[in-house]
Amino acid sequence: MESTKVLDAKGLACPMPIVKTKKAMNDLVSGEVLEIHATDKGAKNDLAAWAKSGGHELVKHEEDGDVLKFWIKKA
């Protein structure tokens, strides 16, 4: 999946992955994709809920070992 920017949130506990995602999304324009790498298991539900509440699209998510990867398209 093609992403505009990659955010490394590995090792961060809730709510920091969301805080950093929100900040990174502010730097993107509509239609661009942010790729997030996190290790906090809570990020799976948190990022999906955050994207939906903001009108963004969680395009894809996958697990690569201990790393959770998310692709969110900015609304």
mmCIF file of the N, C-alpha and C atoms, coordinates in Angstrom:
data_MODEL
# 
_entry.id   MODEL 
# 
loop_
_atom_site.group_PDB 
_atom_site.id 
_atom_site.type_symbol 
_atom_site.label_atom_id 
_atom_site.label_alt_id 
_atom_site.label_comp_id 
_atom_site.label_asym_id 
_atom_site.label_entity_id 
_atom_site.label_seq_id 
_atom_site.pdbx_PDB_ins_code 
_atom_site.Cartn_x 
_atom_site.Cartn_y 
_atom_site.Cartn_z 
_atom_site.occupancy 
_atom_site.B_iso_or_equiv 
_atom_site.pdbx_formal_charge 
_atom_site.auth_seq_id 
_atom_site.auth_comp_id 
_atom_site.auth_asym_id 
_atom_site.auth_atom_id 
_atom_site.pdbx_PDB_model_num 
ATOM 1   N N  . MET A 1 1  ? 0.849   -1.188 0.000  1.00 0.00 ? 1  MET A N  1 
ATOM 2   C CA . MET A 1 1  ? 0.000   0.000  0.000  1.00 0.00 ? 1  MET A CA 1 
ATOM 3   C C  . MET A 1 1  ? 0.888   1.242  0.000  1.00 0.00 ? 1  MET A C  1 
ATOM 4   N N  . GLU A 1 2  ? 0.582   2.169  -0.838 1.00 0.00 ? 2  GLU A N  1 
ATOM 5   C CA . GLU A 1 2  ? 1.348   3.412  -0.975 1.00 0.00 ? 2  GLU A CA 1 
ATOM 6   C C  . GLU A 1 2  ? 0.934   4.392  0.120  1.00 0.00 ? 2  GLU A C  1 
ATOM 7   N N  . SER A 1 3  ? 1.907   4.913  0.861  1.00 0.00 ? 3  SER A N  1 
ATOM 8   C CA . SER A 1 3  ? 1.593   5.891  1.899  1.00 0.00 ? 3  SER A CA 1 
ATOM 9   C C  . SER A 1 3  ? 2.372   7.178  1.645  1.00 0.00 ? 3  SER A C  1 
ATOM 10  N N  . THR A 1 4  ? 1.790   8.291  2.081  1.00 0.00 ? 4  THR A N  1 
ATOM 11  C CA . THR A 1 4  ? 2.401   9.598  1.924  1.00 0.00 ? 4  THR A CA 1 
ATOM 12  C C  . THR A 1 4  ? 3.452   9.822  3.005  1.00 0.00 ? 4  THR A C  1 
ATOM 13  N N  . LYS A 1 5  ? 3.149   9.337  4.208  1.00 0.00 ? 5  LYS A N  1 
ATOM 14  C CA . LYS A 1 5  ? 4.020   9.562  5.361  1.00 0.00 ? 5  LYS A CA 1 
ATOM 15  C C  . LYS A 1 5  ? 3.939   8.346  6.275  1.00 0.00 ? 5  LYS A C  1 
ATOM 16  N N  . VAL A 1 6  ? 5.050   8.023  6.943  1.00 0.00 ? 6  VAL A N  1 
ATOM 17  C CA . VAL A 1 6  ? 5.085   6.912  7.886  1.00 0.00 ? 6  VAL A CA 1 
ATOM 18  C C  . VAL A 1 6  ? 5.312   7.466  9.287  1.00 0.00 ? 6  VAL A C  1 
ATOM 19  N N  . LEU A 1 7  ? 4.469   7.032  10.235 1.00 0.00 ? 7  LEU A N  1 
ATOM 20  C CA . LEU A 1 7  ? 4.586   7.450  11.629 1.00 0.00 ? 7  LEU A CA 1 
ATOM 21  C C  . LEU A 1 7  ? 5.039   6.255  12.460 1.00 0.00 ? 7  LEU A C  1 
ATOM 22  N N  . ASP A 1 8  ? 6.154   6.403  13.153 1.00 0.00 ? 8  ASP A N  1 
ATOM 23  C CA . ASP A 1 8  ? 6.666   5.343  14.016 1.00 0.00 ? 8  ASP A CA 1 
ATOM 24  C C  . ASP A 1 8  ? 6.178   5.595  15.440 1.00 0.00 ? 8  ASP A C  1 
ATOM 25  N N  . ALA A 1 9  ? 5.172   4.812  15.867 1.00 0.00 ? 9  ALA A N  1 
ATOM 26  C CA . ALA A 1 9  ? 4.626   4.939  17.220 1.00 0.00 ? 9  ALA A CA 1 
ATOM 27  C C  . ALA A 1 9  ? 4.939   3.687  18.035 1.00 0.00 ? 9  ALA A C  1 
ATOM 28  N N  . LYS A 1 10 ? 5.969   2.948  17.609 1.00 0.00 ? 10 LYS A N  1 
ATOM 29  C CA . LYS A 1 10 ? 6.342   1.719  18.311 1.00 0.00 ? 10 LYS A CA 1 
ATOM 30  C C  . LYS A 1 10 ? 6.873   2.057  19.705 1.00 0.00 ? 10 LYS A C  1 
ATOM 31  N N  . GLY A 1 11 ? 6.462   1.249  20.683 1.00 0.00 ? 11 GLY A N  1 
ATOM 32  C CA . GLY A 1 11 ? 6.925   1.451  22.049 1.00 0.00 ? 11 GLY A CA 1 
ATOM 33  C C  . GLY A 1 11 ? 6.129   2.472  22.834 1.00 0.00 ? 11 GLY A C  1 
ATOM 34  N N  . LEU A 1 12 ? 5.192   3.125  22.189 1.00 0.00 ? 12 LEU A N  1 
ATOM 35  C CA . LEU A 1 12 ? 4.380   4.136  22.874 1.00 0.00 ? 12 LEU A CA 1 
ATOM 36  C C  . LEU A 1 12 ? 3.095   3.506  23.405 1.00 0.00 ? 12 LEU A C  1 
ATOM 37  N N  . ALA A 1 13 ? 2.718   3.890  24.625 1.00 0.00 ? 13 ALA A N  1 
ATOM 38  C CA . ALA A 1 13 ? 1.489   3.392  25.226 1.00 0.00 ? 13 ALA A CA 1 
ATOM 39  C C  . ALA A 1 13 ? 0.353   4.381  24.971 1.00 0.00 ? 13 ALA A C  1 
ATOM 40  N N  . CYS A 1 14 ? -0.862  3.878  25.032 1.00 0.00 ? 14 CYS A N  1 
ATOM 41  C CA . CYS A 1 14 ? -2.061  4.694  24.857 1.00 0.00 ? 14 CYS A CA 1 
ATOM 42  C C  . CYS A 1 14 ? -1.998  5.866  25.835 1.00 0.00 ? 14 CYS A C  1 
ATOM 43  N N  . PRO A 1 15 ? -2.333  7.069  25.473 1.00 0.00 ? 15 PRO A N  1 
ATOM 44  C CA . PRO A 1 15 ? -2.947  7.488  24.204 1.00 0.00 ? 15 PRO A CA 1 
ATOM 45  C C  . PRO A 1 15 ? -1.961  8.048  23.187 1.00 0.00 ? 15 PRO A C  1 
ATOM 46  N N  . MET A 1 16 ? -0.660  7.880  23.407 1.00 0.00 ? 16 MET A N  1 
ATOM 47  C CA . MET A 1 16 ? 0.332   8.536  22.546 1.00 0.00 ? 16 MET A CA 1 
ATOM 48  C C  . MET A 1 16 ? 0.240   8.164  21.058 1.00 0.00 ? 16 MET A C  1 
ATOM 49  N N  . PRO A 1 17 ? -0.036  6.908  20.679 1.00 0.00 ? 17 PRO A N  1 
ATOM 50  C CA . PRO A 1 17 ? -0.170  6.629  19.240 1.00 0.00 ? 17 PRO A CA 1 
ATOM 51  C C  . PRO A 1 17 ? -1.267  7.488  18.584 1.00 0.00 ? 17 PRO A C  1 
ATOM 52  N N  . ILE A 1 18 ? -2.377  7.700  19.306 1.00 0.00 ? 18 ILE A N  1 
ATOM 53  C CA . ILE A 1 18 ? -3.471  8.533  18.781 1.00 0.00 ? 18 ILE A CA 1 
ATOM 54  C C  . ILE A 1 18 ? -3.040  9.997  18.704 1.00 0.00 ? 18 ILE A C  1 
ATOM 55  N N  . VAL A 1 19 ? -2.386  10.473 19.747 1.00 0.00 ? 19 VAL A N  1 
ATOM 56  C CA . VAL A 1 19 ? -1.933  11.879 19.781 1.00 0.00 ? 19 VAL A CA 1 
ATOM 57  C C  . VAL A 1 19 ? -0.985  12.151 18.615 1.00 0.00 ? 19 VAL A C  1 
ATOM 58  N N  . LYS A 1 20 ? -0.032  11.252 18.407 1.00 0.00 ? 20 LYS A N  1 
ATOM 59  C CA . LYS A 1 20 ? 0.934   11.437 17.313 1.00 0.00 ? 20 LYS A CA 1 
ATOM 60  C C  . LYS A 1 20 ? 0.271   11.277 15.944 1.00 0.00 ? 20 LYS A C  1 
ATOM 61  N N  . THR A 1 21 ? -0.700  10.360 15.844 1.00 0.00 ? 21 THR A N  1 
ATOM 62  C CA . THR A 1 21 ? -1.436  10.175 14.583 1.00 0.00 ? 21 THR A CA 1 
ATOM 63  C C  . THR A 1 21 ? -2.204  11.446 14.229 1.00 0.00 ? 21 THR A C  1 
ATOM 64  N N  . LYS A 1 22 ? -2.882  12.010 15.217 1.00 0.00 ? 22 LYS A N  1 
ATOM 65  C CA . LYS A 1 22 ? -3.656  13.239 14.990 1.00 0.00 ? 22 LYS A CA 1 
ATOM 66  C C  . LYS A 1 22 ? -2.751  14.363 14.497 1.00 0.00 ? 22 LYS A C  1 
ATOM 67  N N  . LYS A 1 23 ? -1.598  14.501 15.147 1.00 0.00 ? 23 LYS A N  1 
ATOM 68  C CA . LYS A 1 23 ? -0.641  15.554 14.764 1.00 0.00 ? 23 LYS A CA 1 
ATOM 69  C C  . LYS A 1 23 ? -0.134  15.325 13.337 1.00 0.00 ? 23 LYS A C  1 
ATOM 70  N N  . ALA A 1 24 ? 0.210   14.074 13.006 1.00 0.00 ? 24 ALA A N  1 
ATOM 71  C CA . ALA A 1 24 ? 0.726   13.760 11.673 1.00 0.00 ? 24 ALA A CA 1 
ATOM 72  C C  . ALA A 1 24 ? -0.342  13.974 10.603 1.00 0.00 ? 24 ALA A C  1 
ATOM 73  N N  . MET A 1 25 ? -1.591  13.656 10.928 1.00 0.00 ? 25 MET A N  1 
ATOM 74  C CA . MET A 1 25 ? -2.685  13.826 9.960  1.00 0.00 ? 25 MET A CA 1 
ATOM 75  C C  . MET A 1 25 ? -2.892  15.303 9.618  1.00 0.00 ? 25 MET A C  1 
ATOM 76  N N  . ASN A 1 26 ? -2.609  16.182 10.575 1.00 0.00 ? 26 ASN A N  1 
ATOM 77  C CA . ASN A 1 26 ? -2.757  17.618 10.331 1.00 0.00 ? 26 ASN A CA 1 
ATOM 78  C C  . ASN A 1 26 ? -1.804  18.115 9.250  1.00 0.00 ? 26 ASN A C  1 
ATOM 79  N N  . ASP A 1 27 ? -0.713  17.377 9.022  1.00 0.00 ? 27 ASP A N  1 
ATOM 80  C CA . ASP A 1 27 ? 0.275   17.777 8.014  1.00 0.00 ? 27 ASP A CA 1 
ATOM 81  C C  . ASP A 1 27 ? -0.073  17.271 6.615  1.00 0.00 ? 27 ASP A C  1 
ATOM 82  N N  . LEU A 1 28 ? -1.095  16.403 6.528  1.00 0.00 ? 28 LEU A N  1 
ATOM 83  C CA . LEU A 1 28 ? -1.477  15.828 5.227  1.00 0.00 ? 28 LEU A CA 1 
ATOM 84  C C  . LEU A 1 28 ? -2.644  16.584 4.627  1.00 0.00 ? 28 LEU A C  1 
ATOM 85  N N  . VAL A 1 29 ? -2.814  16.429 3.320  1.00 0.00 ? 29 VAL A N  1 
ATOM 86  C CA . VAL A 1 29 ? -3.978  16.995 2.657  1.00 0.00 ? 29 VAL A CA 1 
ATOM 87  C C  . VAL A 1 29 ? -4.961  15.859 2.373  1.00 0.00 ? 29 VAL A C  1 
ATOM 88  N N  . SER A 1 30 ? -6.191  16.228 2.126  1.00 0.00 ? 30 SER A N  1 
ATOM 89  C CA . SER A 1 30 ? -7.248  15.248 1.886  1.00 0.00 ? 30 SER A CA 1 
ATOM 90  C C  . SER A 1 30 ? -6.854  14.243 0.805  1.00 0.00 ? 30 SER A C  1 
ATOM 91  N N  . GLY A 1 31 ? -7.074  12.958 1.104  1.00 0.00 ? 31 GLY A N  1 
ATOM 92  C CA . GLY A 1 31 ? -6.767  11.907 0.138  1.00 0.00 ? 31 GLY A CA 1 
ATOM 93  C C  . GLY A 1 31 ? -5.401  11.264 0.334  1.00 0.00 ? 31 GLY A C  1 
ATOM 94  N N  . GLU A 1 32 ? -4.524  11.920 1.109  1.00 0.00 ? 32 GLU A N  1 
ATOM 95  C CA . GLU A 1 32 ? -3.217  11.330 1.369  1.00 0.00 ? 32 GLU A CA 1 
ATOM 96  C C  . GLU A 1 32 ? -3.337  10.255 2.451  1.00 0.00 ? 32 GLU A C  1 
ATOM 97  N N  . VAL A 1 33 ? -2.377  9.322  2.452  1.00 0.00 ? 33 VAL A N  1 
ATOM 98  C CA . VAL A 1 33 ? -2.436  8.182  3.364  1.00 0.00 ? 33 VAL A CA 1 
ATOM 99  C C  . VAL A 1 33 ? -1.286  8.219  4.368  1.00 0.00 ? 33 VAL A C  1 
ATOM 100 N N  . LEU A 1 34 ? -1.649  8.055  5.652  1.00 0.00 ? 34 LEU A N  1 
ATOM 101 C CA . LEU A 1 34 ? -0.665  7.977  6.725  1.00 0.00 ? 34 LEU A CA 1 
ATOM 102 C C  . LEU A 1 34 ? -0.515  6.515  7.126  1.00 0.00 ? 34 LEU A C  1 
ATOM 103 N N  . GLU A 1 35 ? 0.723   6.042  7.153  1.00 0.00 ? 35 GLU A N  1 
ATOM 104 C CA . GLU A 1 35 ? 1.021   4.678  7.599  1.00 0.00 ? 35 GLU A CA 1 
ATOM 105 C C  . GLU A 1 35 ? 1.540   4.768  9.027  1.00 0.00 ? 35 GLU A C  1 
ATOM 106 N N  . ILE A 1 36 ? 0.902   4.028  9.938  1.00 0.00 ? 36 ILE A N  1 
ATOM 107 C CA . ILE A 1 36 ? 1.276   4.068  11.342 1.00 0.00 ? 36 ILE A CA 1 
ATOM 108 C C  . ILE A 1 36 ? 1.788   2.701  11.772 1.00 0.00 ? 36 ILE A C  1 
ATOM 109 N N  . HIS A 1 37 ? 2.919   2.676  12.480 1.00 0.00 ? 37 HIS A N  1 
ATOM 110 C CA . HIS A 1 37 ? 3.472   1.445  13.050 1.00 0.00 ? 37 HIS A CA 1 
ATOM 111 C C  . HIS A 1 37 ? 3.382   1.585  14.564 1.00 0.00 ? 37 HIS A C  1 
ATOM 112 N N  . ALA A 1 38 ? 2.683   0.654  15.220 1.00 0.00 ? 38 ALA A N  1 
ATOM 113 C CA . ALA A 1 38 ? 2.509   0.709  16.674 1.00 0.00 ? 38 ALA A CA 1 
ATOM 114 C C  . ALA A 1 38 ? 2.703   -0.679 17.278 1.00 0.00 ? 38 ALA A C  1 
ATOM 115 N N  . THR A 1 39 ? 3.041   -0.706 18.564 1.00 0.00 ? 39 THR A N  1 
ATOM 116 C CA . THR A 1 39 ? 3.179   -1.988 19.256 1.00 0.00 ? 39 THR A CA 1 
ATOM 117 C C  . THR A 1 39 ? 2.146   -2.137 20.370 1.00 0.00 ? 39 THR A C  1 
ATOM 118 N N  . ASP A 1 40 ? 1.435   -1.072 20.696 1.00 0.00 ? 40 ASP A N  1 
ATOM 119 C CA . ASP A 1 40 ? 0.402   -1.109 21.733 1.00 0.00 ? 40 ASP A CA 1 
ATOM 120 C C  . ASP A 1 40 ? -0.835  -1.805 21.169 1.00 0.00 ? 40 ASP A C  1 
ATOM 121 N N  . LYS A 1 41 ? -1.213  -2.944 21.767 1.00 0.00 ? 41 LYS A N  1 
ATOM 122 C CA . LYS A 1 41 ? -2.351  -3.723 21.263 1.00 0.00 ? 41 LYS A CA 1 
ATOM 123 C C  . LYS A 1 41 ? -3.650  -2.911 21.266 1.00 0.00 ? 41 LYS A C  1 
ATOM 124 N N  . GLY A 1 42 ? -3.757  -1.937 22.157 1.00 0.00 ? 42 GLY A N  1 
ATOM 125 C CA . GLY A 1 42 ? -4.946  -1.100 22.226 1.00 0.00 ? 42 GLY A CA 1 
ATOM 126 C C  . GLY A 1 42 ? -5.083  -0.187 21.015 1.00 0.00 ? 42 GLY A C  1 
ATOM 127 N N  . ALA A 1 43 ? -3.998  0.006  20.297 1.00 0.00 ? 43 ALA A N  1 
ATOM 128 C CA . ALA A 1 43 ? -4.029  0.903  19.132 1.00 0.00 ? 43 ALA A CA 1 
ATOM 129 C C  . ALA A 1 43 ? -4.976  0.398  18.059 1.00 0.00 ? 43 ALA A C  1 
ATOM 130 N N  . LYS A 1 44 ? -5.169  -0.922 17.999 1.00 0.00 ? 44 LYS A N  1 
ATOM 131 C CA . LYS A 1 44 ? -6.040  -1.499 16.972 1.00 0.00 ? 44 LYS A CA 1 
ATOM 132 C C  . LYS A 1 44 ? -7.448  -0.903 17.052 1.00 0.00 ? 44 LYS A C  1 
ATOM 133 N N  . ASN A 1 45 ? -8.051  -0.968 18.240 1.00 0.00 ? 45 ASN A N  1 
ATOM 134 C CA . ASN A 1 45 ? -9.392  -0.411 18.418 1.00 0.00 ? 45 ASN A CA 1 
ATOM 135 C C  . ASN A 1 45 ? -9.372  1.106  18.446 1.00 0.00 ? 45 ASN A C  1 
ATOM 136 N N  . ASP A 1 46 ? -8.358  1.672  19.093 1.00 0.00 ? 46 ASP A N  1 
ATOM 137 C CA . ASP A 1 46 ? -8.280  3.128  19.236 1.00 0.00 ? 46 ASP A CA 1 
ATOM 138 C C  . ASP A 1 46 ? -8.167  3.835  17.886 1.00 0.00 ? 46 ASP A C  1 
ATOM 139 N N  . LEU A 1 47 ? -7.266  3.344  17.026 1.00 0.00 ? 47 LEU A N  1 
ATOM 140 C CA . LEU A 1 47 ? -7.070  4.002  15.729 1.00 0.00 ? 47 LEU A CA 1 
ATOM 141 C C  . LEU A 1 47 ? -8.282  3.827  14.817 1.00 0.00 ? 47 LEU A C  1 
ATOM 142 N N  . ALA A 1 48 ? -8.916  2.658  14.872 1.00 0.00 ? 48 ALA A N  1 
ATOM 143 C CA . ALA A 1 48 ? -10.115 2.437  14.055 1.00 0.00 ? 48 ALA A CA 1 
ATOM 144 C C  . ALA A 1 48 ? -11.232 3.390  14.481 1.00 0.00 ? 48 ALA A C  1 
ATOM 145 N N  . ALA A 1 49 ? -11.434 3.523  15.788 1.00 0.00 ? 49 ALA A N  1 
ATOM 146 C CA . ALA A 1 49 ? -12.473 4.422  16.311 1.00 0.00 ? 49 ALA A CA 1 
ATOM 147 C C  . ALA A 1 49 ? -12.141 5.879  16.020 1.00 0.00 ? 49 ALA A C  1 
ATOM 148 N N  . TRP A 1 50 ? -10.856 6.248  16.183 1.00 0.00 ? 50 TRP A N  1 
ATOM 149 C CA . TRP A 1 50 ? -10.445 7.630  15.934 1.00 0.00 ? 50 TRP A CA 1 
ATOM 150 C C  . TRP A 1 50 ? -10.646 7.999  14.466 1.00 0.00 ? 50 TRP A C  1 
ATOM 151 N N  . ALA A 1 51 ? -10.256 7.111  13.565 1.00 0.00 ? 51 ALA A N  1 
ATOM 152 C CA . ALA A 1 51 ? -10.398 7.380  12.129 1.00 0.00 ? 51 ALA A CA 1 
ATOM 153 C C  . ALA A 1 51 ? -11.867 7.572  11.769 1.00 0.00 ? 51 ALA A C  1 
ATOM 154 N N  . LYS A 1 52 ? -12.714 6.682  12.290 1.00 0.00 ? 52 LYS A N  1 
ATOM 155 C CA . LYS A 1 52 ? -14.148 6.761  11.989 1.00 0.00 ? 52 LYS A CA 1 
ATOM 156 C C  . LYS A 1 52 ? -14.741 8.062  12.524 1.00 0.00 ? 52 LYS A C  1 
ATOM 157 N N  . SER A 1 53 ? -14.395 8.436  13.753 1.00 0.00 ? 53 SER A N  1 
ATOM 158 C CA . SER A 1 53 ? -14.953 9.647  14.364 1.00 0.00 ? 53 SER A CA 1 
ATOM 159 C C  . SER A 1 53 ? -14.521 10.902 13.622 1.00 0.00 ? 53 SER A C  1 
ATOM 160 N N  . GLY A 1 54 ? -13.337 10.842 12.983 1.00 0.00 ? 54 GLY A N  1 
ATOM 161 C CA . GLY A 1 54 ? -12.840 12.010 12.255 1.00 0.00 ? 54 GLY A CA 1 
ATOM 162 C C  . GLY A 1 54 ? -13.228 12.010 10.791 1.00 0.00 ? 54 GLY A C  1 
ATOM 163 N N  . GLY A 1 55 ? -13.958 10.969 10.370 1.00 0.00 ? 55 GLY A N  1 
ATOM 164 C CA . GLY A 1 55 ? -14.376 10.888 8.975  1.00 0.00 ? 55 GLY A CA 1 
ATOM 165 C C  . GLY A 1 55 ? -13.294 10.357 8.053  1.00 0.00 ? 55 GLY A C  1 
ATOM 166 N N  . HIS A 1 56 ? -12.184 9.884  8.630  1.00 0.00 ? 56 HIS A N  1 
ATOM 167 C CA . HIS A 1 56 ? -11.090 9.330  7.837  1.00 0.00 ? 56 HIS A CA 1 
ATOM 168 C C  . HIS A 1 56 ? -11.381 7.867  7.521  1.00 0.00 ? 56 HIS A C  1 
ATOM 169 N N  . GLU A 1 57 ? -10.654 7.298  6.587  1.00 0.00 ? 57 GLU A N  1 
ATOM 170 C CA . GLU A 1 57 ? -10.866 5.911  6.195  1.00 0.00 ? 57 GLU A CA 1 
ATOM 171 C C  . GLU A 1 57 ? -9.680  5.051  6.611  1.00 0.00 ? 57 GLU A C  1 
ATOM 172 N N  . LEU A 1 58 ? -9.962  4.042  7.455  1.00 0.00 ? 58 LEU A N  1 
ATOM 173 C CA . LEU A 1 58 ? -8.938  3.053  7.797  1.00 0.00 ? 58 LEU A CA 1 
ATOM 174 C C  . LEU A 1 58 ? -8.904  2.092  6.618  1.00 0.00 ? 58 LEU A C  1 
ATOM 175 N N  . VAL A 1 59 ? -7.944  2.317  5.726  1.00 0.00 ? 59 VAL A N  1 
ATOM 176 C CA . VAL A 1 59 ? -7.877  1.578  4.466  1.00 0.00 ? 59 VAL A CA 1 
ATOM 177 C C  . VAL A 1 59 ? -7.476  0.129  4.710  1.00 0.00 ? 59 VAL A C  1 
ATOM 178 N N  . LYS A 1 60 ? -6.485  -0.061 5.605  1.00 0.00 ? 60 LYS A N  1 
ATOM 179 C CA . LYS A 1 60 ? -5.946  -1.398 5.803  1.00 0.00 ? 60 LYS A CA 1 
ATOM 180 C C  . LYS A 1 60 ? -5.232  -1.458 7.141  1.00 0.00 ? 60 LYS A C  1 
ATOM 181 N N  . HIS A 1 61 ? -5.214  -2.642 7.746  1.00 0.00 ? 61 HIS A N  1 
ATOM 182 C CA . HIS A 1 61 ? -4.345  -2.860 8.909  1.00 0.00 ? 61 HIS A CA 1 
ATOM 183 C C  . HIS A 1 61 ? -3.861  -4.296 8.875  1.00 0.00 ? 61 HIS A C  1 
ATOM 184 N N  . GLU A 1 62 ? -2.657  -4.489 9.369  1.00 0.00 ? 62 GLU A N  1 
ATOM 185 C CA . GLU A 1 62 ? -2.086  -5.833 9.387  1.00 0.00 ? 62 GLU A CA 1 
ATOM 186 C C  . GLU A 1 62 ? -1.123  -5.946 10.558 1.00 0.00 ? 62 GLU A C  1 
ATOM 187 N N  . GLU A 1 63 ? -0.832  -7.181 10.950 1.00 0.00 ? 63 GLU A N  1 
ATOM 188 C CA . GLU A 1 63 ? 0.135   -7.424 12.010 1.00 0.00 ? 63 GLU A CA 1 
ATOM 189 C C  . GLU A 1 63 ? 1.384   -8.025 11.392 1.00 0.00 ? 63 GLU A C  1 
ATOM 190 N N  . ASP A 1 64 ? 2.529   -7.460 11.744 1.00 0.00 ? 64 ASP A N  1 
ATOM 191 C CA . ASP A 1 64 ? 3.816   -7.948 11.262 1.00 0.00 ? 64 ASP A CA 1 
ATOM 192 C C  . ASP A 1 64 ? 4.650   -8.272 12.499 1.00 0.00 ? 64 ASP A C  1 
ATOM 193 N N  . GLY A 1 65 ? 4.494   -9.496 13.008 1.00 0.00 ? 65 GLY A N  1 
ATOM 194 C CA . GLY A 1 65 ? 5.135   -9.852 14.271 1.00 0.00 ? 65 GLY A CA 1 
ATOM 195 C C  . GLY A 1 65 ? 4.467   -9.092 15.398 1.00 0.00 ? 65 GLY A C  1 
ATOM 196 N N  . ASP A 1 66 ? 5.255   -8.330 16.161 1.00 0.00 ? 66 ASP A N  1 
ATOM 197 C CA . ASP A 1 66 ? 4.705   -7.535 17.266 1.00 0.00 ? 66 ASP A CA 1 
ATOM 198 C C  . ASP A 1 66 ? 4.230   -6.161 16.818 1.00 0.00 ? 66 ASP A C  1 
ATOM 199 N N  . VAL A 1 67 ? 4.459   -5.833 15.561 1.00 0.00 ? 67 VAL A N  1 
ATOM 200 C CA . VAL A 1 67 ? 4.128   -4.495 15.068 1.00 0.00 ? 67 VAL A CA 1 
ATOM 201 C C  . VAL A 1 67 ? 2.776   -4.489 14.353 1.00 0.00 ? 67 VAL A C  1 
ATOM 202 N N  . LEU A 1 68 ? 1.922   -3.567 14.784 1.00 0.00 ? 68 LEU A N  1 
ATOM 203 C CA . LEU A 1 68 ? 0.630   -3.362 14.131 1.00 0.00 ? 68 LEU A CA 1 
ATOM 204 C C  . LEU A 1 68 ? 0.826   -2.239 13.122 1.00 0.00 ? 68 LEU A C  1 
ATOM 205 N N  . LYS A 1 69 ? 0.367   -2.469 11.903 1.00 0.00 ? 69 LYS A N  1 
ATOM 206 C CA . LYS A 1 69 ? 0.503   -1.455 10.855 1.00 0.00 ? 69 LYS A CA 1 
ATOM 207 C C  . LYS A 1 69 ? -0.881  -1.026 10.394 1.00 0.00 ? 69 LYS A C  1 
ATOM 208 N N  . PHE A 1 70 ? -1.046  0.279  10.261 1.00 0.00 ? 70 PHE A N  1 
ATOM 209 C CA . PHE A 1 70 ? -2.326  0.856  9.849  1.00 0.00 ? 70 PHE A CA 1 
ATOM 210 C C  . PHE A 1 70 ? -2.095  1.839  8.720  1.00 0.00 ? 70 PHE A C  1 
ATOM 211 N N  . TRP A 1 71 ? -3.055  1.893  7.804  1.00 0.00 ? 71 TRP A N  1 
ATOM 212 C CA . TRP A 1 71 ? -3.037  2.880  6.731  1.00 0.00 ? 71 TRP A CA 1 
ATOM 213 C C  . TRP A 1 71 ? -4.345  3.649  6.823  1.00 0.00 ? 71 TRP A C  1 
ATOM 214 N N  . ILE A 1 72 ? -4.257  4.952  7.085  1.00 0.00 ? 72 ILE A N  1 
ATOM 215 C CA . ILE A 1 72 ? -5.450  5.790  7.224  1.00 0.00 ? 72 ILE A CA 1 
ATOM 216 C C  . ILE A 1 72 ? -5.419  6.889  6.171  1.00 0.00 ? 72 ILE A C  1 
ATOM 217 N N  . LYS A 1 73 ? -6.502  6.943  5.389  1.00 0.00 ? 73 LYS A N  1 
ATOM 218 C CA . LYS A 1 73 ? -6.627  7.974  4.347  1.00 0.00 ? 73 LYS A CA 1 
ATOM 219 C C  . LYS A 1 73 ? -7.339  9.178  4.937  1.00 0.00 ? 73 LYS A C  1 
ATOM 220 N N  . LYS A 1 74 ? -6.744  10.344 4.779  1.00 0.00 ? 74 LYS A N  1 
ATOM 221 C CA . LYS A 1 74 ? -7.322  11.573 5.328  1.00 0.00 ? 74 LYS A CA 1 
ATOM 222 C C  . LYS A 1 74 ? -8.584  11.968 4.559  1.00 0.00 ? 74 LYS A C  1 
ATOM 223 N N  . ALA A 1 75 ? -9.585  12.367 5.331  1.00 0.00 ? 75 ALA A N  1 
ATOM 224 C CA . ALA A 1 75 ? -10.860 12.788 4.731  1.00 0.00 ? 75 ALA A CA 1 
ATOM 225 C C  . ALA A 1 75 ? -10.712 14.121 4.032  1.00 0.00 ? 75 ALA A C  1 
# 
